[in-house]
Amino acid sequence: MSGRRLRLVGEVLLVGLVMAGVALAWRAGWFELLAERDALERFVEDLGPWGPVGIVVAQIAQVLLAPVPGQITGLVAGYLYGLLWGTVLCMVGLVVGTAMAMGLARRYGRPLVERLVPAPTLARLDATLERRGAPAFFLIFLLPFLPDDLTAFAAGLSSLRLSQLLLLATVGRLPGVVLSVLLGAHAGALGPTELVLLAAVSLVLLGLFWRYHGALERAMFRLVDRLAGRGDAGST
């Protein structure tokens, strides 16, 4: 079986599994439970201190290991803890994870980064960061559809100070985190039917991103290069 067909089969299986999960959650009444505010509040109370710790650890893990998209953690944090504390918890995890990624890259050098970052992505990051420097680094964290977590590793190889890189990454990540947490915070006001529709729309968007993420990433890298280039021209 060719690589393209194998990837297509994998995509179909992934979509099928997620759809099956949504259907099982609907049959089990989980969406009705999520729509009940009192039940949600009791659930958060039962989590105790482990709930916030879990959000922070999940964000650190998604930077270093990318087990789940960070937007999902943001939705969960917003749903459980609201806009303010959900944002705080997510940002703490992201800042710690980003600092660890940069520190590991600077400590162990390019061999480690080459093992963690796919070669085509690393080549694009090298070219973009070398030409545009700090402005490009900031835009990669600010704009969607770009490998911001992988960029944290690549940026550790640059000559920029880690404190400067961490500040740029933190400010660049903040709008996206606030948006995902805000969506999660407002999900508590939705009924079971609306939650199912939201899950279905999210599934479609996830499938489209999975299918076309390579083209989206290349297009966004071109946008970063143009925007950062204008900034460089304006500063001269």
N, C-alpha and C positions, 0 to 999 in steps of 0.2 A: 504494500500500500504506500502511495506517495506521501510526502510530508504534508502537502496541502490537504489531501483527503483525510489523513490522520487528524490534522488540526480541525477540520470540519466536523468529523465524528466527535471529537472532544468537545467542541462548542455545543453540538446538539445534545450530548449527554449532560453537560453542565446546565443548559437551559432546562432540560427535562427534569433534572434533580431539583432545581430551584422551584420549578412549577409544582412538582410533587410535594415539596416542603410547604409551599403556600397552601395547597389544597388540604394537606394533613392538618395544618394549623387552623384552617377554617373549620374542618370537621371536628377538631378537638375543642373548638370554642375559645382558642387563644385570642382571637381578635376581639371577641366580646369582653374577655377579661381585660385586655389592654384599654378598652374604651371605658372601663369603670374606674373613675378617679379614686374612689375609696379603696378599691382593691390594689391599685397602683401604689397609693400612699402606704398601705400596709406592707406591700412587697419591699418598698424602699427602706422602711423602718427595719424590716427583718434582715436586710443586707448589712445594716450597721456600718462600721468603718471599712468593711471589705468591699463595699460597692464603689466608693471613690477610689480606693486602692486599685481595684480591678480596672477602672477606666484609665488611670494613669499608666498602669503596667501594659494595658492593651495598646495604648498610643506609643509607648516606648518600643514594644514588640513590632508594631506595624512599620516603624521607621527602620528598625534593624533587620527585620525578617520578612516584612510585608505579608503576614498571614491573611489579613483582611484589609480592604480599603479603609483609610482613615475616616472617610465620610460616614461609614457605617457606625464607627465608634462615636462620632459626633452626634449622629441621630439618637443613639442609645443614651448618651450623656444628657442631651437636651430633654429627652423624654422622661428620664428618671430624675434629673436634678435641676431642670429649668435652664434658662438662658445664661444667667450670671455664673452659677457654680459649674454648670456643664462646660462653659467656655474656659473657666479657670482650670478645671481638671484636665481638659484636653490639651490646653496650652502647656501646662506643666509637663505632661508626658511627652509632648512634641519637642519642647525645648531640651529636656533631658536626653531624649532619644537622638536628636540632631547633634547635640554636643558629643554624645558617645560615638556616633558615626564619624564625625569629623576627627575626633581624637584617635579612634582606631586607625583611620586612614593615614593620619600623620605619623602615628607610632609604627605601623607595619608597612607603610608605603604602597607603591603601585601594585605589587603582586597580590595583595589582599583585595584591592579595588577591582582588579581585572577578574578576580574569581567571583565577585559579587555583582558586578555591573555587566550586562551583555555588551559584547564588543561594538556593535553599531551604535548603541546608546552612548557608550563611553567615548567613542570617536566624535559624536556630535557635541557632547558636553565639553570635551577637550577643545574642539575648534571654537565653540561659542564662548566659553569662558576665557580662552586665550585672546580672542579678538576684542571682547566687550567687557571683560572683567566684572567688577562688582555690580554694575547695573543689570547685566544679564543674569547674574546669580539671583538678584532680588526678583526679577521678572519671572524666573522659572518657578519660584515659590509662590508668586502672586497669581499667575495665570493657570487655568485648568488644563488638563490633558498632558501635563508634562511630568517627567519622573523626578519629582522633588525629593523623595526619600533617597533615591540613588544619587541625586546631585549632592546630597550631604556628604556622601563618601568621596565623590570626585572633588568636591571643593576642598576637602582636607588635604589634597595634594597641591593646592594652589599656594602662592606666596602671600596671600592676604592673611591678616591676623585672624585667629579663631574667634576672638571677641567681636570683630567686625562682621565676620561671616554669620555668627550666631544671631547678632542683632538684625541683620538683613533677613535671615531666614524666619525669625520670629515675627517681624513686622509683615513680611510677605505672606506668611501662613495665616495670620489672624483673620482677614476677611473671609476666607473660605471656611475656617473653623466656626466663626460666628454664624455664617449662613447655614451650615449643616446642623449646628446645635439649635438654631432658631426653628428650623423645620421640625426637628425632633420635639422641641418644646411645644409646638402647636399641634403635633400629632395627637396629643392627649385629648384634644377637643373633637377629634373625629370619631364617628361611629364605626361599627364593624364593617359596613359596606364600603365606607370611604377608605378605611385602612386596607381593605383588599384591593381596591382600585389603585391606591398609592403603591402597594406592593407590586401590582401588575405593571404599572408605568415604570417603576424602578427597575423591574426585571427587563423590560424592553430596552430601556436606556443602557443597562448593564450589558445586554447582549450586543447592542450596536457598538458600544465602546470596545468590547472584547473583539468584535469582528474587524473594526476599522481603527484600532488604537495606533497601529503603525503609521497610517496616513495622517491621523490627527496629530500625532507627536511630531512628525516631520513638518507639518504645516505650522504648528505652534513654535517650533524652533526657528522657522523662517521669520515668524512674527517677532519673536524675541530679538533676533538679530537686527531687524529693521528698527524696532523701538529703541533698543540700546544704542544703535548707531546714531539715531537722531539725538539722543541724550548726549552722546560724545561730541557730536557736531555743535550742539548748543552750548557746550561748556568750553569750546575753544574760541 
